[in-house]
Amino acid sequence: MKKIVAITSFLLLIDQGIKMLIDHIFALNESLVLIPHFFSLTKVQNTGAAWSIFEGNQLFLILISIFAIFFLYFFFIYKKKLTTFEIFSFGLLFGGTLGNLVDRIFRGHVIDYLDFTIFGYSFPIFNFADICIVVSIIFLCIWYWRDEQCKNSLQRKKRD
């Protein structure tokens, strides 16, 4: 658990540090084009979740985040021996979740700033915490899929 807390804390500090910089350097909706027609830094305030779903429902999103952290801890981590891959994946997930949770609690909104346009589509603006969450979910899906593959392989060997 100590390793998960260390990873989570490190990522939370990075996330909040970047958001503090963005908050102080940029005015709301101000944008700095870094790669024309592809990537900009644009400061926005998001009162919702991904793609602004549940917009304006801060209390609901705060409660969901807290519930998710406790649920994941008690069902997947508590009293379990985790691999390094799992420790890193859960650290990423908790770091990202807490990064956005801190924003919702103390700012009343999440600061988003990574603004991509891909093949003419203006992708929803997101932040470092969102990247941590998405990458961790991909990692945990891979872990779960590989774990299931291993279990199925062992069951086949037992039958043979």
C-alpha positions as CSV (number, residue, x, y, z in Angstrom):
1,M,0.0,0.0,0.0
2,K,2.9,2.4,0.7
3,K,4.0,2.2,-2.9
4,I,0.5,3.0,-4.2
5,V,0.4,6.0,-1.8
6,A,3.8,7.2,-3.0
7,I,2.8,6.9,-6.7
8,T,-0.5,8.5,-6.0
9,S,1.1,11.4,-4.1
10,F,3.7,12.0,-6.8
11,L,1.2,12.1,-9.6
12,L,-1.2,14.3,-7.5
13,L,1.7,16.8,-6.9
14,I,2.5,16.9,-10.7
15,D,-1.2,17.3,-11.6
16,Q,-1.8,20.1,-9.1
17,G,1.5,21.8,-10.0
18,I,0.6,21.9,-13.7
19,K,-2.9,23.2,-12.9
20,M,-1.5,25.9,-10.7
21,L,0.8,27.0,-13.5
22,I,-2.0,27.0,-16.0
23,D,-4.3,28.8,-13.7
24,H,-1.8,31.6,-13.1
25,I,-0.4,32.0,-16.6
26,F,-3.7,31.8,-18.6
27,A,-6.9,33.7,-18.4
28,L,-10.1,31.6,-18.7
29,N,-10.5,30.3,-22.3
30,E,-7.1,31.8,-23.3
31,S,-5.2,29.6,-25.7
32,L,-1.6,29.2,-26.8
33,V,-1.1,27.4,-30.1
34,L,1.9,25.1,-29.9
35,I,1.4,23.0,-33.0
36,P,-1.0,24.8,-35.5
37,H,-4.2,22.9,-36.3
38,F,-3.2,20.1,-33.8
39,F,-2.2,21.1,-30.3
40,S,-2.8,24.1,-28.0
41,L,-2.9,24.8,-24.3
42,T,-6.3,26.2,-23.5
43,K,-7.5,26.9,-20.0
44,V,-11.1,25.9,-19.4
45,Q,-13.1,25.2,-16.3
46,N,-15.0,21.9,-16.5
47,T,-17.9,21.4,-14.0
48,G,-18.6,18.0,-15.4
49,A,-16.8,14.7,-16.1
50,A,-15.4,13.5,-19.4
51,W,-17.0,15.3,-22.4
52,S,-18.7,17.5,-19.8
53,I,-21.2,14.8,-18.8
54,F,-23.0,15.5,-15.5
55,E,-22.0,19.2,-16.0
56,G,-22.8,21.3,-12.9
57,N,-23.3,18.3,-10.7
58,Q,-20.2,18.8,-8.5
59,L,-21.5,17.1,-5.4
60,F,-22.5,14.0,-7.4
61,L,-19.1,13.9,-9.0
62,I,-17.3,14.3,-5.7
63,L,-19.3,11.5,-4.1
64,I,-18.8,9.2,-7.1
65,S,-15.0,9.9,-6.9
66,I,-14.9,9.1,-3.2
67,F,-17.0,6.0,-3.6
68,A,-14.8,4.8,-6.5
69,I,-11.6,5.2,-4.4
70,F,-13.0,3.3,-1.5
71,F,-14.6,0.6,-3.7
72,L,-11.4,0.0,-5.6
73,Y,-9.4,-0.1,-2.4
74,F,-11.6,-2.5,-0.5
75,F,-12.4,-4.8,-3.4
76,F,-9.1,-4.9,-5.3
77,I,-6.3,-3.8,-3.0
78,Y,-7.1,-4.4,0.7
79,K,-5.3,-7.5,2.1
80,K,-4.1,-8.5,-1.4
81,K,-0.6,-9.1,-2.7
82,L,-0.3,-6.9,-5.8
83,T,2.2,-7.2,-8.6
84,T,4.3,-4.2,-9.5
85,F,2.1,-3.6,-12.6
86,E,-1.0,-3.5,-10.4
87,I,0.6,-1.2,-7.9
88,F,1.6,1.2,-10.7
89,S,-1.8,1.0,-12.3
90,F,-3.8,1.6,-9.1
91,G,-1.3,4.5,-8.2
92,L,-2.1,6.0,-11.6
93,L,-5.8,5.6,-11.1
94,F,-5.9,7.0,-7.6
95,G,-3.5,9.9,-8.6
96,G,-5.7,10.9,-11.5
97,T,-9.0,10.5,-9.5
98,L,-7.6,12.5,-6.6
99,G,-6.2,15.2,-8.9
100,N,-9.7,16.0,-10.3
101,L,-11.3,15.5,-6.9
102,V,-9.1,18.1,-5.3
103,D,-10.1,20.5,-8.1
104,R,-13.8,19.9,-7.6
105,I,-13.6,20.3,-3.8
106,F,-11.3,23.4,-3.6
107,R,-12.0,25.1,-6.9
108,G,-15.6,24.1,-7.7
109,H,-14.5,22.9,-11.1
110,V,-11.7,21.0,-12.8
111,I,-9.0,22.9,-14.7
112,D,-8.5,21.4,-18.2
113,Y,-5.8,22.6,-20.6
114,L,-4.7,20.0,-23.2
115,D,-6.5,20.9,-26.4
116,F,-6.1,18.7,-29.5
117,T,-7.6,18.9,-32.9
118,I,-7.4,15.6,-34.7
119,F,-8.4,15.4,-38.4
120,G,-10.5,18.5,-38.0
121,Y,-12.2,17.2,-34.8
122,S,-11.7,19.4,-31.8
123,F,-11.3,16.7,-29.1
124,P,-12.6,17.7,-25.6
125,I,-10.0,19.5,-23.6
126,F,-8.5,17.4,-20.8
127,N,-5.7,17.4,-18.3
128,F,-2.9,15.3,-16.8
129,A,-5.2,13.6,-14.2
130,D,-7.4,12.5,-17.0
131,I,-4.4,10.9,-18.8
132,C,-3.5,9.1,-15.6
133,I,-7.1,7.7,-15.3
134,V,-7.4,6.6,-18.9
135,V,-3.9,4.9,-18.9
136,S,-4.6,3.2,-15.6
137,I,-7.9,1.8,-16.9
138,I,-6.2,0.5,-20.1
139,F,-3.5,-1.1,-17.9
140,L,-6.0,-2.7,-15.5
141,C,-8.0,-4.0,-18.5
142,I,-4.9,-5.6,-19.9
143,W,-4.0,-7.0,-16.5
144,Y,-7.5,-8.4,-16.1
145,W,-7.5,-9.9,-19.6
146,R,-4.1,-11.5,-19.1
147,D,-5.1,-12.8,-15.7
148,E,-8.2,-14.4,-17.3
149,Q,-6.1,-15.9,-20.1
150,C,-3.7,-17.4,-17.5
151,K,-6.6,-18.8,-15.5
152,N,-8.1,-20.3,-18.7
153,S,-4.8,-21.8,-19.7
154,L,-4.3,-23.4,-16.2
155,Q,-7.8,-24.9,-16.4
156,R,-7.2,-26.4,-19.8
157,K,-3.9,-27.9,-18.5
158,K,-5.7,-29.4,-15.5
159,R,-8.3,-31.0,-17.8
160,D,-5.6,-32.4,-20.2
